[in-house]
Amino acid sequence: MKTAIIAIVFIALAVLHQDTWNWDKGDLVFGFIPVGLAYHASYSIAAAIFWACVVKFAWPTRLEEWADGAD
């Protein structure tokens, strides 16, 4: 189940990375940040949180223990 959720979120993030809907917008977020830059900043934070969760909840500890030789 964890693998399926990780794969779905990974694919969703890959699709959302192609933000073609922001290419022609000249709007500013908070009055000074272009909307495309703000989108990618938010995307980067979301991707970092996702990978932190993947490391915390889906890390293959049994393989790490095997590699260290701690049976």
Buried (B, 14 or more C-beta within 10 A) or exposed (E): EEEEEBEEBBEEBEEEEEBEEBEEEEEEBEEEEBBBEBBBEEBEEBBEEBEEEBEEEEEEEEEEEEEEEEE
